[in-house]
Amino acid sequence: MKWKSPRPIGLIRGNLGKEVREALKFATTARTARVAVSVLCGPRGVNIPVTSAILTAIFPDRFTVIDYRALESLGVKMNALTLNYYLVYLDYCRGTAAQYGLTLRDLDRALWQTSKDAT
Protein backbone atom coordinates (compact mmCIF):
# COMPACT_ATOMS: atom_id res chain seq x y z
CA MET A 1 0.00 0.00 0.00
CA LYS A 2 2.80 2.40 0.78
CA TRP A 3 4.12 1.92 -2.74
CA LYS A 4 0.88 2.13 -4.74
CA SER A 5 -1.28 4.51 -2.75
CA PRO A 6 0.10 5.77 0.57
CA ARG A 7 -2.69 8.28 1.27
CA PRO A 8 -5.37 5.85 2.48
CA ILE A 9 -3.05 3.93 4.85
CA GLY A 10 -5.09 5.04 7.88
CA LEU A 11 -8.29 3.70 6.33
CA ILE A 12 -6.66 0.44 5.35
CA ARG A 13 -5.28 -0.12 8.84
CA GLY A 14 -8.87 0.10 10.09
CA ASN A 15 -9.85 -3.05 8.19
CA LEU A 16 -10.10 -6.26 10.14
CA GLY A 17 -7.56 -8.88 9.11
CA LYS A 18 -10.35 -11.41 8.76
CA GLU A 19 -12.18 -9.17 6.27
CA VAL A 20 -9.04 -8.65 4.20
CA ARG A 21 -8.25 -12.36 4.15
CA GLU A 22 -11.81 -13.14 3.12
CA ALA A 23 -11.74 -10.54 0.33
CA LEU A 24 -8.46 -11.99 -0.96
CA LYS A 25 -9.86 -15.52 -0.81
CA PHE A 26 -12.97 -14.58 -2.80
CA ALA A 27 -11.01 -12.47 -5.29
CA THR A 28 -8.47 -15.19 -5.99
CA THR A 29 -11.16 -17.77 -6.60
CA ALA A 30 -13.46 -15.50 -8.63
CA ARG A 31 -14.28 -16.72 -12.11
CA THR A 32 -14.45 -13.26 -13.65
CA ALA A 33 -12.34 -10.12 -13.48
CA ARG A 34 -15.44 -8.11 -12.55
CA VAL A 35 -16.03 -10.18 -9.42
CA ALA A 36 -12.35 -10.26 -8.43
CA VAL A 37 -11.99 -6.48 -8.70
CA SER A 38 -15.33 -5.80 -7.01
CA VAL A 39 -14.50 -7.96 -4.01
CA LEU A 40 -11.06 -6.44 -3.51
CA CYS A 41 -12.51 -2.93 -3.61
CA GLY A 42 -14.61 -3.85 -0.57
CA PRO A 43 -12.17 -3.10 2.26
CA ARG A 44 -11.89 0.56 3.29
CA GLY A 45 -9.22 2.51 1.46
CA VAL A 46 -8.80 0.04 -1.39
CA ASN A 47 -9.58 1.56 -4.79
CA ILE A 48 -9.29 0.43 -8.39
CA PRO A 49 -5.57 1.23 -8.87
CA VAL A 50 -4.65 -0.58 -5.64
CA THR A 51 -6.85 -3.53 -6.54
CA SER A 52 -5.26 -3.71 -9.99
CA ALA A 53 -1.80 -3.83 -8.39
CA ILE A 54 -2.81 -6.57 -5.95
CA LEU A 55 -4.38 -8.71 -8.66
CA THR A 56 -1.41 -8.14 -10.97
CA ALA A 57 0.96 -9.32 -8.24
CA ILE A 58 -1.11 -12.49 -7.78
CA PHE A 59 -2.08 -13.12 -11.43
CA PRO A 60 0.36 -11.24 -13.71
CA ASP A 61 -0.89 -13.16 -16.74
CA ARG A 62 -4.53 -12.13 -16.16
CA PHE A 63 -4.42 -8.59 -14.74
CA THR A 64 -2.51 -5.36 -15.25
CA VAL A 65 -1.91 -2.26 -13.19
CA ILE A 66 -3.79 0.89 -14.06
CA ASP A 67 -2.17 4.18 -13.15
CA TYR A 68 -1.77 7.70 -14.42
CA ARG A 69 1.48 6.99 -16.30
CA ALA A 70 0.05 4.11 -18.34
CA LEU A 71 -3.05 6.12 -19.17
CA GLU A 72 -1.00 9.22 -19.96
CA SER A 73 1.04 7.30 -22.51
CA LEU A 74 -2.24 6.40 -24.23
CA GLY A 75 -3.30 10.06 -24.26
CA VAL A 76 -5.87 9.63 -21.49
CA LYS A 77 -6.12 11.69 -18.30
CA MET A 78 -6.73 9.66 -15.16
CA ASN A 79 -10.02 10.69 -13.63
CA ALA A 80 -12.09 8.82 -11.10
CA LEU A 81 -11.69 5.20 -12.07
CA THR A 82 -14.71 2.95 -12.06
CA LEU A 83 -14.92 -0.80 -12.22
CA ASN A 84 -16.23 -0.66 -15.79
CA TYR A 85 -13.43 1.71 -16.83
CA TYR A 86 -10.81 -0.67 -15.47
CA LEU A 87 -12.42 -3.66 -17.20
CA VAL A 88 -12.37 -1.83 -20.55
CA TYR A 89 -8.72 -0.88 -19.94
CA LEU A 90 -7.89 -4.49 -19.00
CA ASP A 91 -9.51 -5.80 -22.19
CA TYR A 92 -7.61 -3.22 -24.24
CA CYS A 93 -4.31 -4.21 -22.60
CA ARG A 94 -4.96 -7.92 -23.06
CA GLY A 95 -5.72 -7.39 -26.75
CA THR A 96 -2.75 -5.11 -27.32
CA ALA A 97 -0.35 -7.43 -25.50
CA ALA A 98 -1.58 -10.40 -27.53
CA GLN A 99 -1.35 -8.43 -30.79
CA TYR A 100 2.31 -7.60 -30.17
CA GLY A 101 3.31 -10.86 -28.47
CA LEU A 102 3.92 -9.20 -25.10
CA THR A 103 3.04 -10.15 -21.57
CA LEU A 104 0.72 -7.82 -19.69
CA ARG A 105 3.65 -6.89 -17.43
CA ASP A 106 5.85 -5.99 -20.40
CA LEU A 107 3.08 -3.86 -21.88
CA ASP A 108 2.55 -2.10 -18.55
CA ARG A 109 6.27 -1.39 -18.23
CA ALA A 110 6.38 -0.03 -21.79
CA LEU A 111 3.39 2.24 -21.17
CA TRP A 112 4.89 3.46 -17.90
CA GLN A 113 8.28 4.14 -19.49
CA THR A 114 6.73 5.98 -22.43
CA SER A 115 5.08 8.38 -20.00
CA LYS A 116 8.21 8.72 -17.90
CA ASP A 117 10.35 9.48 -20.96
CA ALA A 118 7.91 12.20 -22.04
CA THR A 119 8.38 14.12 -18.78
C-alpha positions as CSV (number, residue, x, y, z in Angstrom):
1,M,0.0,0.0,0.0
2,K,2.8,2.4,0.8
3,W,4.1,1.9,-2.7
4,K,0.9,2.1,-4.7
5,S,-1.3,4.5,-2.8
6,P,0.1,5.8,0.6
7,R,-2.7,8.3,1.3
8,P,-5.4,5.8,2.5
9,I,-3.1,3.9,4.9
10,G,-5.1,5.0,7.9
11,L,-8.3,3.7,6.3
12,I,-6.7,0.4,5.4
13,R,-5.3,-0.1,8.8
14,G,-8.9,0.1,10.1
15,N,-9.9,-3.1,8.2
16,L,-10.1,-6.3,10.1
17,G,-7.6,-8.9,9.1
18,K,-10.3,-11.4,8.8
19,E,-12.2,-9.2,6.3
20,V,-9.0,-8.6,4.2
21,R,-8.2,-12.4,4.2
22,E,-11.8,-13.1,3.1
23,A,-11.7,-10.5,0.3
24,L,-8.5,-12.0,-1.0
25,K,-9.9,-15.5,-0.8
26,F,-13.0,-14.6,-2.8
27,A,-11.0,-12.5,-5.3
28,T,-8.5,-15.2,-6.0
29,T,-11.2,-17.8,-6.6
30,A,-13.5,-15.5,-8.6
31,R,-14.3,-16.7,-12.1
32,T,-14.4,-13.3,-13.6
33,A,-12.3,-10.1,-13.5
34,R,-15.4,-8.1,-12.6
35,V,-16.0,-10.2,-9.4
36,A,-12.4,-10.3,-8.4
37,V,-12.0,-6.5,-8.7
38,S,-15.3,-5.8,-7.0
39,V,-14.5,-8.0,-4.0
40,L,-11.1,-6.4,-3.5
41,C,-12.5,-2.9,-3.6
42,G,-14.6,-3.8,-0.6
43,P,-12.2,-3.1,2.3
44,R,-11.9,0.6,3.3
45,G,-9.2,2.5,1.5
46,V,-8.8,0.0,-1.4
47,N,-9.6,1.6,-4.8
48,I,-9.3,0.4,-8.4
49,P,-5.6,1.2,-8.9
50,V,-4.6,-0.6,-5.6
51,T,-6.9,-3.5,-6.5
52,S,-5.3,-3.7,-10.0
53,A,-1.8,-3.8,-8.4
54,I,-2.8,-6.6,-6.0
55,L,-4.4,-8.7,-8.7
56,T,-1.4,-8.1,-11.0
57,A,1.0,-9.3,-8.2
58,I,-1.1,-12.5,-7.8
59,F,-2.1,-13.1,-11.4
60,P,0.4,-11.2,-13.7
61,D,-0.9,-13.2,-16.7
62,R,-4.5,-12.1,-16.2
63,F,-4.4,-8.6,-14.7
64,T,-2.5,-5.4,-15.2
65,V,-1.9,-2.3,-13.2
66,I,-3.8,0.9,-14.1
67,D,-2.2,4.2,-13.1
68,Y,-1.8,7.7,-14.4
69,R,1.5,7.0,-16.3
70,A,0.1,4.1,-18.3
71,L,-3.1,6.1,-19.2
72,E,-1.0,9.2,-20.0
73,S,1.0,7.3,-22.5
74,L,-2.2,6.4,-24.2
75,G,-3.3,10.1,-24.3
76,V,-5.9,9.6,-21.5
77,K,-6.1,11.7,-18.3
78,M,-6.7,9.7,-15.2
79,N,-10.0,10.7,-13.6
80,A,-12.1,8.8,-11.1
81,L,-11.7,5.2,-12.1
82,T,-14.7,3.0,-12.1
83,L,-14.9,-0.8,-12.2
84,N,-16.2,-0.7,-15.8
85,Y,-13.4,1.7,-16.8
86,Y,-10.8,-0.7,-15.5
87,L,-12.4,-3.7,-17.2
88,V,-12.4,-1.8,-20.6
89,Y,-8.7,-0.9,-19.9
90,L,-7.9,-4.5,-19.0
91,D,-9.5,-5.8,-22.2
92,Y,-7.6,-3.2,-24.2
93,C,-4.3,-4.2,-22.6
94,R,-5.0,-7.9,-23.1
95,G,-5.7,-7.4,-26.7
96,T,-2.8,-5.1,-27.3
97,A,-0.4,-7.4,-25.5
98,A,-1.6,-10.4,-27.5
99,Q,-1.3,-8.4,-30.8
100,Y,2.3,-7.6,-30.2
101,G,3.3,-10.9,-28.5
102,L,3.9,-9.2,-25.1
103,T,3.0,-10.1,-21.6
104,L,0.7,-7.8,-19.7
105,R,3.6,-6.9,-17.4
106,D,5.8,-6.0,-20.4
107,L,3.1,-3.9,-21.9
108,D,2.5,-2.1,-18.5
109,R,6.3,-1.4,-18.2
110,A,6.4,0.0,-21.8
111,L,3.4,2.2,-21.2
112,W,4.9,3.5,-17.9
113,Q,8.3,4.1,-19.5
114,T,6.7,6.0,-22.4
115,S,5.1,8.4,-20.0
116,K,8.2,8.7,-17.9
117,D,10.4,9.5,-21.0
118,A,7.9,12.2,-22.0
119,T,8.4,14.1,-18.8
